Amino acid sequence: MEIAALRYLSRQPDCPYGNIVATTKIAMGTAQAVLRQG
């Protein structure tokens, strides 16, 4: 999920809303990975 979000972010450099969505996806994916490890 993180890679897909980063690719989306790189395709939409001028879209603040897109940046927020991509950042949120990365944060959620990271949180889920941490929860799985714990």
Secondary structure, 3 states (H helix, E strand, C coil): CHHHHHHHHHHCCCCHHHHHHHHHHHHHHHHHHHHHHC
